[in-house]
Amino acid sequence: MTKPSESAVKLKEIMNHAISDLEITPSEYQQIMDHANADGHIDKEEETLLAQFHAMLNNGTIKRVRE
């Protein structure tokens, strides 16, 4: 098993912090997306994390809220 990229590890930390209350604000969402795109490349680990994140948004596990 290969070690996840440093950017994927950081992305996971940001996402976990942002969704700890099962709510996501527009600025938290933007921070996640900005970090994912910061290096100009979304690797497999980041792609998987983002897919899981969006699935949780789509199925209502995480609610979008206003700031």
C-alpha positions in Angstrom: 0.0 0.0 0.0 1.4 3.4 -1.0 1.5 6.3 1.4 -1.0 9.0 0.7 0.3 12.3 -0.7 1.0 15.1 1.7 -1.6 17.2 0.0 -4.2 14.4 0.4 -3.4 14.1 4.1 -3.8 17.9 4.6 -7.0 17.9 2.6 -8.4 15.2 4.8 -7.5 17.2 7.9 -9.2 20.3 6.5 -12.3 18.3 5.5 -12.6 16.6 8.9 -12.4 19.9 10.7 -14.9 21.5 8.4 -17.5 18.7 8.7 -17.0 17.9 12.4 -20.4 19.4 13.1 -22.0 17.9 10.0 -22.4 21.3 8.5 -20.4 23.1 5.9 -20.3 26.9 5.3 -19.6 28.4 1.9 -16.1 29.5 3.2 -15.3 26.0 4.4 -16.4 24.5 1.1 -14.2 27.0 -0.7 -11.3 26.3 1.5 -11.6 22.6 0.7 -11.8 23.2 -3.0 -9.0 25.7 -3.0 -6.7 23.2 -1.2 -7.6 20.4 -3.5 -6.6 22.5 -6.5 -3.7 24.4 -4.9 -1.0 22.3 -6.6 -2.7 22.2 -9.9 -3.2 18.4 -9.7 -5.8 16.3 -8.0 -4.2 12.9 -7.2 -6.2 9.7 -6.7 -6.3 10.1 -2.9 -7.7 13.7 -3.2 -10.1 12.5 -5.9 -11.5 9.8 -3.5 -11.8 12.2 -0.6 -13.6 14.8 -2.7 -16.0 12.1 -4.1 -16.8 11.0 -0.5 -17.3 14.6 0.5 -19.6 15.3 -2.3 -21.6 12.1 -1.7 -22.1 13.1 1.9 -23.4 16.5 0.7 -25.7 14.9 -1.9 -27.2 12.3 0.5 -27.7 14.9 3.3 -25.1 13.6 5.8 -23.5 17.0 5.7 -25.8 20.1 5.4 -24.8 23.3 3.6 -25.4 26.3 5.9 -25.0 30.0 5.6 -22.2 31.7 7.5 
